[in-house]
Amino acid sequence: MNKKEKMWGLIILFIVFLGYFLPYTLFSNIEKWYGSFLLWTILAIIVIIINYILTKEWGDEE
């Protein structure tokens, strides 16, 4: 695992942390369920994009 992969891994861990932290702290006064769903959807899309960036070069290494 190189430095680039470790950096992206830490970013993904931070995004996962935000997925738990934000709904139960900053957004705890919002009583609509779709607020958390929108946040989790956006965070999931960001993680999918990061995973794509990390894995797109895997087949090129020969």
PDB file of N, H, CA, C and O in Angstrom:
ATOM      1  N   MET A   1       0.864  -1.173   0.000  1.00  0.00           N
ATOM      2  CA  MET A   1       0.000   0.000   0.000  1.00  0.00           C
ATOM      3  C   MET A   1       0.910   1.237   0.000  1.00  0.00           C
ATOM      4  O   MET A   1       1.766   1.390   0.872  1.00  0.00           O
ATOM      5  N   ASN A   2       0.713   2.100  -0.978  1.00  0.00           N
ATOM      6  H   ASN A   2       0.018   1.976  -1.686  1.00  0.00           H
ATOM      7  CA  ASN A   2       1.554   3.295  -1.053  1.00  0.00           C
ATOM      8  C   ASN A   2       0.881   4.477  -0.347  1.00  0.00           C
ATOM      9  O   ASN A   2      -0.226   4.357   0.179  1.00  0.00           O
ATOM     10  N   LYS A   3       1.566   5.609  -0.350  1.00  0.00           N
ATOM     11  H   LYS A   3       2.464   5.707  -0.777  1.00  0.00           H
ATOM     12  CA  LYS A   3       1.053   6.788   0.372  1.00  0.00           C
ATOM     13  C   LYS A   3      -0.270   7.280  -0.192  1.00  0.00           C
ATOM     14  O   LYS A   3      -1.141   7.728   0.554  1.00  0.00           O
ATOM     15  N   LYS A   4      -0.420   7.197  -1.518  1.00  0.00           N
ATOM     16  H   LYS A   4       0.287   6.833  -2.124  1.00  0.00           H
ATOM     17  CA  LYS A   4      -1.663   7.652  -2.151  1.00  0.00           C
ATOM     18  C   LYS A   4      -2.853   6.824  -1.651  1.00  0.00           C
ATOM     19  O   LYS A   4      -3.908   7.370  -1.327  1.00  0.00           O
ATOM     20  N   GLU A   5      -2.670   5.516  -1.594  1.00  0.00           N
ATOM     21  H   GLU A   5      -1.813   5.073  -1.857  1.00  0.00           H
ATOM     22  CA  GLU A   5      -3.754   4.648  -1.130  1.00  0.00           C
ATOM     23  C   GLU A   5      -4.068   4.871   0.345  1.00  0.00           C
ATOM     24  O   GLU A   5      -5.232   4.834   0.744  1.00  0.00           O
ATOM     25  N   LYS A   6      -3.042   5.102   1.153  1.00  0.00           N
ATOM     26  H   LYS A   6      -2.096   5.133   0.829  1.00  0.00           H
ATOM     27  CA  LYS A   6      -3.268   5.382   2.573  1.00  0.00           C
ATOM     28  C   LYS A   6      -4.029   6.688   2.755  1.00  0.00           C
ATOM     29  O   LYS A   6      -4.914   6.777   3.606  1.00  0.00           O
ATOM     30  N   MET A   7      -3.690   7.706   1.957  1.00  0.00           N
ATOM     31  H   MET A   7      -2.972   7.634   1.266  1.00  0.00           H
ATOM     32  CA  MET A   7      -4.377   8.986   2.054  1.00  0.00           C
ATOM     33  C   MET A   7      -5.859   8.836   1.698  1.00  0.00           C
ATOM     34  O   MET A   7      -6.728   9.344   2.407  1.00  0.00           O
ATOM     35  N   TRP A   8      -6.141   8.135   0.594  1.00  0.00           N
ATOM     36  H   TRP A   8      -5.435   7.722   0.018  1.00  0.00           H
ATOM     37  CA  TRP A   8      -7.539   7.933   0.199  1.00  0.00           C
ATOM     38  C   TRP A   8      -8.272   7.079   1.222  1.00  0.00           C
ATOM     39  O   TRP A   8      -9.459   7.289   1.470  1.00  0.00           O
ATOM     40  N   GLY A   9      -7.568   6.109   1.822  1.00  0.00           N
ATOM     41  H   GLY A   9      -6.604   5.938   1.621  1.00  0.00           H
ATOM     42  CA  GLY A   9      -8.186   5.292   2.869  1.00  0.00           C
ATOM     43  C   GLY A   9      -8.586   6.123   4.078  1.00  0.00           C
ATOM     44  O   GLY A   9      -9.656   5.921   4.653  1.00  0.00           O
ATOM     45  N   LEU A  10      -7.725   7.054   4.461  1.00  0.00           N
ATOM     46  H   LEU A  10      -6.856   7.218   3.995  1.00  0.00           H
ATOM     47  CA  LEU A  10      -8.058   7.942   5.579  1.00  0.00           C
ATOM     48  C   LEU A  10      -9.228   8.856   5.233  1.00  0.00           C
ATOM     49  O   LEU A  10     -10.067   9.145   6.086  1.00  0.00           O
ATOM     50  N   ILE A  11      -9.285   9.310   3.986  1.00  0.00           N
ATOM     51  H   ILE A  11      -8.603   9.075   3.293  1.00  0.00           H
ATOM     52  CA  ILE A  11     -10.407  10.147   3.557  1.00  0.00           C
ATOM     53  C   ILE A  11     -11.707   9.358   3.626  1.00  0.00           C
ATOM     54  O   ILE A  11     -12.731   9.881   4.067  1.00  0.00           O
ATOM     55  N   ILE A  12     -11.670   8.096   3.191  1.00  0.00           N
ATOM     56  H   ILE A  12     -10.839   7.671   2.833  1.00  0.00           H
ATOM     57  CA  ILE A  12     -12.875   7.259   3.254  1.00  0.00           C
ATOM     58  C   ILE A  12     -13.288   7.033   4.711  1.00  0.00           C
ATOM     59  O   ILE A  12     -14.475   7.092   5.031  1.00  0.00           O
ATOM     60  N   LEU A  13     -12.328   6.779   5.587  1.00  0.00           N
ATOM     61  H   LEU A  13     -11.363   6.731   5.328  1.00  0.00           H
ATOM     62  CA  LEU A  13     -12.659   6.619   7.011  1.00  0.00           C
ATOM     63  C   LEU A  13     -13.289   7.889   7.586  1.00  0.00           C
ATOM     64  O   LEU A  13     -14.219   7.818   8.390  1.00  0.00           O
ATOM     65  N   PHE A  14     -12.783   9.043   7.173  1.00  0.00           N
ATOM     66  H   PHE A  14     -12.027   9.101   6.520  1.00  0.00           H
ATOM     67  CA  PHE A  14     -13.351  10.307   7.624  1.00  0.00           C
ATOM     68  C   PHE A  14     -14.783  10.470   7.126  1.00  0.00           C
ATOM     69  O   PHE A  14     -15.647  10.949   7.860  1.00  0.00           O
ATOM     70  N   ILE A  15     -15.036  10.074   5.877  1.00  0.00           N
ATOM     71  H   ILE A  15     -14.334   9.686   5.280  1.00  0.00           H
ATOM     72  CA  ILE A  15     -16.390  10.166   5.320  1.00  0.00           C
ATOM     73  C   ILE A  15     -17.331   9.231   6.074  1.00  0.00           C
ATOM     74  O   ILE A  15     -18.470   9.601   6.363  1.00  0.00           O
ATOM     75  N   VAL A  16     -16.870   8.034   6.393  1.00  0.00           N
ATOM     76  H   VAL A  16     -15.945   7.734   6.159  1.00  0.00           H
ATOM     77  CA  VAL A  16     -17.696   7.096   7.182  1.00  0.00           C
ATOM     78  C   VAL A  16     -17.986   7.694   8.560  1.00  0.00           C
ATOM     79  O   VAL A  16     -19.106   7.597   9.060  1.00  0.00           O
ATOM     80  N   PHE A  17     -16.980   8.305   9.163  1.00  0.00           N
ATOM     81  H   PHE A  17     -16.070   8.383   8.757  1.00  0.00           H
ATOM     82  CA  PHE A  17     -17.178   8.975  10.453  1.00  0.00           C
ATOM     83  C   PHE A  17     -18.229  10.077  10.333  1.00  0.00           C
ATOM     84  O   PHE A  17     -19.087  10.211  11.206  1.00  0.00           O
ATOM     85  N   LEU A  18     -18.169  10.871   9.253  1.00  0.00           N
ATOM     86  H   LEU A  18     -17.472  10.762   8.544  1.00  0.00           H
ATOM     87  CA  LEU A  18     -19.170  11.919   9.048  1.00  0.00           C
ATOM     88  C   LEU A  18     -20.574  11.332   8.917  1.00  0.00           C
ATOM     89  O   LEU A  18     -21.546  11.934   9.373  1.00  0.00           O
ATOM     90  N   GLY A  19     -20.678  10.158   8.294  1.00  0.00           N
ATOM     91  H   GLY A  19     -19.888   9.669   7.924  1.00  0.00           H
ATOM     92  CA  GLY A  19     -21.976   9.499   8.128  1.00  0.00           C
ATOM     93  C   GLY A  19     -22.633   9.153   9.455  1.00  0.00           C
ATOM     94  O   GLY A  19     -23.860   9.095   9.543  1.00  0.00           O
ATOM     95  N   TYR A  20     -21.835   8.924  10.480  1.00  0.00           N
ATOM     96  H   TYR A  20     -20.839   8.972  10.408  1.00  0.00           H
ATOM     97  CA  TYR A  20     -22.370   8.674  11.816  1.00  0.00           C
ATOM     98  C   TYR A  20     -22.469   9.955  12.639  1.00  0.00           C
ATOM     99  O   TYR A  20     -23.443  10.156  13.364  1.00  0.00           O
ATOM    100  N   PHE A  21     -21.487  10.800  12.529  1.00  0.00           N
ATOM    101  H   PHE A  21     -20.696  10.636  11.940  1.00  0.00           H
ATOM    102  CA  PHE A  21     -21.386  11.985  13.378  1.00  0.00           C
ATOM    103  C   PHE A  21     -22.449  13.043  13.045  1.00  0.00           C
ATOM    104  O   PHE A  21     -23.136  13.530  13.943  1.00  0.00           O
ATOM    105  N   LEU A  22     -22.584  13.392  11.791  1.00  0.00           N
ATOM    106  H   LEU A  22     -22.026  12.996  11.061  1.00  0.00           H
ATOM    107  CA  LEU A  22     -23.477  14.493  11.414  1.00  0.00           C
ATOM    108  C   LEU A  22     -24.953  14.250  11.742  1.00  0.00           C
ATOM    109  O   LEU A  22     -25.583  15.130  12.328  1.00  0.00           O
ATOM    110  N   PRO A  23     -25.533  13.094  11.392  1.00  0.00           N
ATOM    111  CA  PRO A  23     -26.958  12.912  11.685  1.00  0.00           C
ATOM    112  C   PRO A  23     -27.300  12.923  13.180  1.00  0.00           C
ATOM    113  O   PRO A  23     -28.397  13.334  13.559  1.00  0.00           O
ATOM    114  N   TYR A  24     -26.375  12.478  14.021  1.00  0.00           N
ATOM    115  H   TYR A  24     -25.484  12.144  13.713  1.00  0.00           H
ATOM    116  CA  TYR A  24     -26.672  12.367  15.442  1.00  0.00           C
ATOM    117  C   TYR A  24     -26.224  13.581  16.247  1.00  0.00           C
ATOM    118  O   TYR A  24     -26.482  13.649  17.449  1.00  0.00           O
ATOM    119  N   THR A  25     -25.559  14.538  15.608  1.00  0.00           N
ATOM    120  H   THR A  25     -25.349  14.482  14.632  1.00  0.00           H
ATOM    121  CA  THR A  25     -25.122  15.739  16.333  1.00  0.00           C
ATOM    122  C   THR A  25     -25.705  16.990  15.677  1.00  0.00           C
ATOM    123  O   THR A  25     -26.647  17.585  16.201  1.00  0.00           O
ATOM    124  N   LEU A  26     -25.163  17.378  14.564  1.00  0.00           N
ATOM    125  H   LEU A  26     -24.398  16.895  14.139  1.00  0.00           H
ATOM    126  CA  LEU A  26     -25.593  18.632  13.933  1.00  0.00           C
ATOM    127  C   LEU A  26     -27.021  18.571  13.396  1.00  0.00           C
ATOM    128  O   LEU A  26     -27.746  19.565  13.442  1.00  0.00           O
ATOM    129  N   PHE A  27     -27.424  17.419  12.891  1.00  0.00           N
ATOM    130  H   PHE A  27     -26.835  16.612  12.853  1.00  0.00           H
ATOM    131  CA  PHE A  27     -28.760  17.292  12.303  1.00  0.00           C
ATOM    132  C   PHE A  27     -29.749  16.585  13.221  1.00  0.00           C
ATOM    133  O   PHE A  27     -30.777  16.099  12.750  1.00  0.00           O
ATOM    134  N   SER A  28     -29.468  16.517  14.506  1.00  0.00           N
ATOM    135  H   SER A  28     -28.632  16.912  14.889  1.00  0.00           H
ATOM    136  CA  SER A  28     -30.346  15.779  15.419  1.00  0.00           C
ATOM    137  C   SER A  28     -31.698  16.461  15.625  1.00  0.00           C
ATOM    138  O   SER A  28     -32.661  15.806  16.022  1.00  0.00           O
ATOM    139  N   ASN A  29     -31.782  17.745  15.366  1.00  0.00           N
ATOM    140  H   ASN A  29     -30.999  18.278  15.044  1.00  0.00           H
ATOM    141  CA  ASN A  29     -33.052  18.454  15.525  1.00  0.00           C
ATOM    142  C   ASN A  29     -33.955  18.347  14.302  1.00  0.00           C
ATOM    143  O   ASN A  29     -35.110  18.771  14.349  1.00  0.00           O
ATOM    144  N   ILE A  30     -33.452  17.794  13.224  1.00  0.00           N
ATOM    145  H   ILE A  30     -32.514  17.450  13.186  1.00  0.00           H
ATOM    146  CA  ILE A  30     -34.254  17.612  12.013  1.00  0.00           C
ATOM    147  C   ILE A  30     -34.999  16.286  12.141  1.00  0.00           C
ATOM    148  O   ILE A  30     -34.384  15.231  12.291  1.00  0.00           O
ATOM    149  N   GLU A  31     -36.301  16.349  12.082  1.00  0.00           N
ATOM    150  H   GLU A  31     -36.801  17.207  11.961  1.00  0.00           H
ATOM    151  CA  GLU A  31     -37.106  15.154  12.331  1.00  0.00           C
ATOM    152  C   GLU A  31     -37.530  14.440  11.062  1.00  0.00           C
ATOM    153  O   GLU A  31     -38.259  13.450  11.132  1.00  0.00           O
ATOM    154  N   LYS A  32     -37.102  14.905   9.927  1.00  0.00           N
ATOM    155  H   LYS A  32     -36.510  15.709   9.870  1.00  0.00           H
ATOM    156  CA  LYS A  32     -37.445  14.243   8.663  1.00  0.00           C
ATOM    157  C   LYS A  32     -36.373  13.217   8.331  1.00  0.00           C
ATOM    158  O   LYS A  32     -35.183  13.518   8.414  1.00  0.00           O
ATOM    159  N   TRP A  33     -36.778  12.010   7.957  1.00  0.00           N
ATOM    160  H   TRP A  33     -37.745  11.765   7.889  1.00  0.00           H
ATOM    161  CA  TRP A  33     -35.828  10.942   7.680  1.00  0.00           C
ATOM    162  C   TRP A  33     -35.048  11.193   6.409  1.00  0.00           C
ATOM    163  O   TRP A  33     -33.911  10.736   6.296  1.00  0.00           O
ATOM    164  N   TYR A  34     -35.617  11.906   5.445  1.00  0.00           N
ATOM    165  H   TYR A  34     -36.541  12.277   5.537  1.00  0.00           H
ATOM    166  CA  TYR A  34     -34.948  12.065   4.147  1.00  0.00           C
ATOM    167  C   TYR A  34     -33.733  12.984   4.225  1.00  0.00           C
ATOM    168  O   TYR A  34     -32.928  12.997   3.295  1.00  0.00           O
ATOM    169  N   GLY A  35     -33.575  13.745   5.292  1.00  0.00           N
ATOM    170  H   GLY A  35     -34.230  13.735   6.048  1.00  0.00           H
ATOM    171  CA  GLY A  35     -32.364  14.548   5.461  1.00  0.00           C
ATOM    172  C   GLY A  35     -31.144  13.665   5.652  1.00  0.00           C
ATOM    173  O   GLY A  35     -30.112  13.882   5.016  1.00  0.00           O
ATOM    174  N   SER A  36     -31.254  12.679   6.518  1.00  0.00           N
ATOM    175  H   SER A  36     -32.092  12.503   7.034  1.00  0.00           H
ATOM    176  CA  SER A  36     -30.156  11.734   6.728  1.00  0.00           C
ATOM    177  C   SER A  36     -29.945  10.875   5.489  1.00  0.00           C
ATOM    178  O   SER A  36     -28.809  10.573   5.123  1.00  0.00           O
ATOM    179  N   PHE A  37     -31.029  10.486   4.851  1.00  0.00           N
ATOM    180  H   PHE A  37     -31.952  10.732   5.149  1.00  0.00           H
ATOM    181  CA  PHE A  37     -30.902   9.660   3.641  1.00  0.00           C
ATOM    182  C   PHE A  37     -30.155  10.417   2.551  1.00  0.00           C
ATOM    183  O   PHE A  37     -29.318   9.833   1.863  1.00  0.00           O
ATOM    184  N   LEU A  38     -30.439  11.696   2.380  1.00  0.00           N
ATOM    185  H   LEU A  38     -31.119  12.171   2.939  1.00  0.00           H
ATOM    186  CA  LEU A  38     -29.728  12.505   1.390  1.00  0.00           C
ATOM    187  C   LEU A  38     -28.253  12.605   1.746  1.00  0.00           C
ATOM    188  O   LEU A  38     -27.399  12.464   0.872  1.00  0.00           O
ATOM    189  N   LEU A  39     -27.942  12.845   3.003  1.00  0.00           N
ATOM    190  H   LEU A  39     -28.637  12.960   3.713  1.00  0.00           H
ATOM    191  CA  LEU A  39     -26.546  12.914   3.435  1.00  0.00           C
ATOM    192  C   LEU A  39     -25.834  11.601   3.161  1.00  0.00           C
ATOM    193  O   LEU A  39     -24.741  11.600   2.595  1.00  0.00           O
ATOM    194  N   TRP A  40     -26.435  10.478   3.556  1.00  0.00           N
ATOM    195  H   TRP A  40     -27.323  10.479   4.016  1.00  0.00           H
ATOM    196  CA  TRP A  40     -25.797   9.179   3.359  1.00  0.00           C
ATOM    197  C   TRP A  40     -25.641   8.856   1.877  1.00  0.00           C
ATOM    198  O   TRP A  40     -24.657   8.230   1.485  1.00  0.00           O
ATOM    199  N   THR A  41     -26.594   9.272   1.050  1.00  0.00           N
ATOM    200  H   THR A  41     -27.394   9.780   1.368  1.00  0.00           H
ATOM    201  CA  THR A  41     -26.482   9.052  -0.389  1.00  0.00           C
ATOM    202  C   THR A  41     -25.321   9.839  -0.971  1.00  0.00           C
ATOM    203  O   THR A  41     -24.549   9.309  -1.770  1.00  0.00           O
ATOM    204  N   ILE A  42     -25.192  11.088  -0.583  1.00  0.00           N
ATOM    205  H   ILE A  42     -25.819  11.519   0.066  1.00  0.00           H
ATOM    206  CA  ILE A  42     -24.091  11.922  -1.078  1.00  0.00           C
ATOM    207  C   ILE A  42     -22.747  11.354  -0.624  1.00  0.00           C
ATOM    208  O   ILE A  42     -21.810  11.274  -1.419  1.00  0.00           O
ATOM    209  N   LEU A  43     -22.646  10.963   0.632  1.00  0.00           N
ATOM    210  H   LEU A  43     -23.407  11.027   1.278  1.00  0.00           H
ATOM    211  CA  LEU A  43     -21.400  10.386   1.136  1.00  0.00           C
ATOM    212  C   LEU A  43     -21.077   9.075   0.425  1.00  0.00           C
ATOM    213  O   LEU A  43     -19.912   8.809   0.127  1.00  0.00           O
ATOM    214  N   ALA A  44     -22.080   8.258   0.150  1.00  0.00           N
ATOM    215  H   ALA A  44     -23.026   8.474   0.392  1.00  0.00           H
ATOM    216  CA  ALA A  44     -21.853   6.998  -0.559  1.00  0.00           C
ATOM    217  C   ALA A  44     -21.357   7.252  -1.982  1.00  0.00           C
ATOM    218  O   ALA A  44     -20.469   6.547  -2.461  1.00  0.00           O
ATOM    219  N   ILE A  45     -21.915   8.240  -2.654  1.00  0.00           N
ATOM    220  H   ILE A  45     -22.637   8.813  -2.265  1.00  0.00           H
ATOM    221  CA  ILE A  45     -21.469   8.569  -4.012  1.00  0.00           C
ATOM    222  C   ILE A  45     -20.022   9.045  -3.995  1.00  0.00           C
ATOM    223  O   ILE A  45     -19.246   8.699  -4.885  1.00  0.00           O
ATOM    224  N   ILE A  46     -19.654   9.833  -2.995  1.00  0.00           N
ATOM    225  H   ILE A  46     -20.285  10.115  -2.272  1.00  0.00           H
ATOM    226  CA  ILE A  46     -18.264  10.294  -2.871  1.00  0.00           C
ATOM    227  C   ILE A  46     -17.333   9.110  -2.664  1.00  0.00           C
ATOM    228  O   ILE A  46     -16.265   9.058  -3.275  1.00  0.00           O
ATOM    229  N   VAL A  47     -17.711   8.158  -1.816  1.00  0.00           N
ATOM    230  H   VAL A  47     -18.578   8.201  -1.320  1.00  0.00           H
ATOM    231  CA  VAL A  47     -16.868   6.981  -1.582  1.00  0.00           C
ATOM    232  C   VAL A  47     -16.767   6.127  -2.845  1.00  0.00           C
ATOM    233  O   VAL A  47     -15.695   5.595  -3.135  1.00  0.00           O
ATOM    234  N   ILE A  48     -17.843   5.986  -3.593  1.00  0.00           N
ATOM    235  H   ILE A  48     -18.714   6.418  -3.357  1.00  0.00           H
ATOM    236  CA  ILE A  48     -17.809   5.229  -4.847  1.00  0.00           C
ATOM    237  C   ILE A  48     -16.855   5.882  -5.836  1.00  0.00           C
ATOM    238  O   ILE A  48     -16.096   5.187  -6.511  1.00  0.00           O
ATOM    239  N   ILE A  49     -16.883   7.194  -5.931  1.00  0.00           N
ATOM    240  H   ILE A  49     -17.501   7.759  -5.384  1.00  0.00           H
ATOM    241  CA  ILE A  49     -15.975   7.908  -6.833  1.00  0.00           C
ATOM    242  C   ILE A  49     -14.528   7.707  -6.399  1.00  0.00           C
ATOM    243  O   ILE A  49     -13.658   7.478  -7.240  1.00  0.00           O
ATOM    244  N   ILE A  50     -14.261   7.789  -5.103  1.00  0.00           N
ATOM    245  H   ILE A  50     -14.967   7.975  -4.420  1.00  0.00           H
ATOM    246  CA  ILE A  50     -12.901   7.566  -4.600  1.00  0.00           C
ATOM    247  C   ILE A  50     -12.451   6.146  -4.912  1.00  0.00           C
ATOM    248  O   ILE A  50     -11.313   5.940  -5.335  1.00  0.00           O
ATOM    249  N   ASN A  51     -13.319   5.168  -4.712  1.00  0.00           N
ATOM    250  H   ASN A  51     -14.243   5.335  -4.368  1.00  0.00           H
ATOM    251  CA  ASN A  51     -12.963   3.779  -5.022  1.00  0.00           C
ATOM    252  C   ASN A  51     -12.684   3.596  -6.507  1.00  0.00           C
ATOM    253  O   ASN A  51     -11.786   2.840  -6.878  1.00  0.00           O
ATOM    254  N   TYR A  52     -13.432   4.269  -7.349  1.00  0.00           N
ATOM    255  H   TYR A  52     -14.162   4.883  -7.047  1.00  0.00           H
ATOM    256  CA  TYR A  52     -13.177   4.210  -8.792  1.00  0.00           C
ATOM    257  C   TYR A  52     -11.799   4.778  -9.108  1.00  0.00           C
ATOM    258  O   TYR A  52     -11.042   4.190  -9.880  1.00  0.00           O
ATOM    259  N   ILE A  53     -11.474   5.924  -8.510  1.00  0.00           N
ATOM    260  H   ILE A  53     -12.089   6.403  -7.883  1.00  0.00           H
ATOM    261  CA  ILE A  53     -10.162   6.534  -8.741  1.00  0.00           C
ATOM    262  C   ILE A  53      -9.043   5.592  -8.305  1.00  0.00           C
ATOM    263  O   ILE A  53      -8.029   5.473  -8.993  1.00  0.00           O
ATOM    264  N   LEU A  54      -9.220   4.929  -7.176  1.00  0.00           N
ATOM    265  H   LEU A  54     -10.044   5.026  -6.617  1.00  0.00           H
ATOM    266  CA  LEU A  54      -8.187   4.022  -6.672  1.00  0.00           C
ATOM    267  C   LEU A  54      -8.037   2.762  -7.510  1.00  0.00           C
ATOM    268  O   LEU A  54      -6.922   2.264  -7.666  1.00  0.00           O
ATOM    269  N   THR A  55      -9.117   2.240  -8.049  1.00  0.00           N
ATOM    270  H   THR A  55     -10.022   2.645  -7.922  1.00  0.00           H
ATOM    271  CA  THR A  55      -9.057   0.944  -8.723  1.00  0.00           C
ATOM    272  C   THR A  55      -8.937   1.033 -10.236  1.00  0.00           C
ATOM    273  O   THR A  55      -8.742   0.002 -10.879  1.00  0.00           O
ATOM    274  N   LYS A  56      -9.041   2.201 -10.829  1.00  0.00           N
ATOM    275  H   LYS A  56      -9.199   3.038 -10.306  1.00  0.00           H
ATOM    276  CA  LYS A  56      -8.995   2.286 -12.295  1.00  0.00           C
ATOM    277  C   LYS A  56      -7.627   1.933 -12.861  1.00  0.00           C
ATOM    278  O   LYS A  56      -7.530   1.570 -14.033  1.00  0.00           O
ATOM    279  N   GLU A  57      -6.573   2.029 -12.068  1.00  0.00           N
ATOM    280  H   GLU A  57      -6.652   2.324 -11.116  1.00  0.00           H
ATOM    281  CA  GLU A  57      -5.228   1.737 -12.543  1.00  0.00           C
ATOM    282  C   GLU A  57      -4.770   0.316 -12.213  1.00  0.00           C
ATOM    283  O   GLU A  57      -3.645  -0.041 -12.561  1.00  0.00           O
ATOM    284  N   TRP A  58      -5.572  -0.491 -11.573  1.00  0.00           N
ATOM    285  H   TRP A  58      -6.486  -0.201 -11.290  1.00  0.00           H
ATOM    286  CA  TRP A  58      -5.152  -1.807 -11.148  1.00  0.00           C
ATOM    287  C   TRP A  58      -4.815  -2.720 -12.326  1.00  0.00           C
ATOM    288  O   TRP A  58      -3.881  -3.516 -12.230  1.00  0.00           O
ATOM    289  N   GLY A  59      -5.536  -2.628 -13.408  1.00  0.00           N
ATOM    290  H   GLY A  59      -6.295  -1.982 -13.486  1.00  0.00           H
ATOM    291  CA  GLY A  59      -5.284  -3.492 -14.566  1.00  0.00           C
ATOM    292  C   GLY A  59      -4.099  -3.044 -15.395  1.00  0.00           C
ATOM    293  O   GLY A  59      -3.617  -3.807 -16.232  1.00  0.00           O
ATOM    294  N   ASP A  60      -3.612  -1.823 -15.188  1.00  0.00           N
ATOM    295  H   ASP A  60      -4.003  -1.203 -14.508  1.00  0.00           H
ATOM    296  CA  ASP A  60      -2.522  -1.287 -15.991  1.00  0.00           C
ATOM    297  C   ASP A  60      -1.152  -1.742 -15.513  1.00  0.00           C
ATOM    298  O   ASP A  60      -0.178  -1.600 -16.252  1.00  0.00           O
ATOM    299  N   GLU A  61      -1.044  -2.277 -14.316  1.00  0.00           N
ATOM    300  H   GLU A  61      -1.835  -2.392 -13.716  1.00  0.00           H
ATOM    301  CA  GLU A  61       0.255  -2.655 -13.748  1.00  0.00           C
ATOM    302  C   GLU A  61       0.669  -4.031 -14.259  1.00  0.00           C
ATOM    303  O   GLU A  61       0.128  -5.047 -13.821  1.00  0.00           O
ATOM    304  N   GLU A  62       1.605  -4.067 -15.167  1.00  0.00           N
ATOM    305  H   GLU A  62       2.044  -3.242 -15.524  1.00  0.00           H
ATOM    306  CA  GLU A  62       2.107  -5.348 -15.692  1.00  0.00           C
ATOM    307  C   GLU A  62       3.588  -5.316 -15.806  1.00  0.00           C
ATOM    308  O   GLU A  62       4.196  -6.300 -16.229  1.00  0.00           O
TER     309      GLU A  62
END
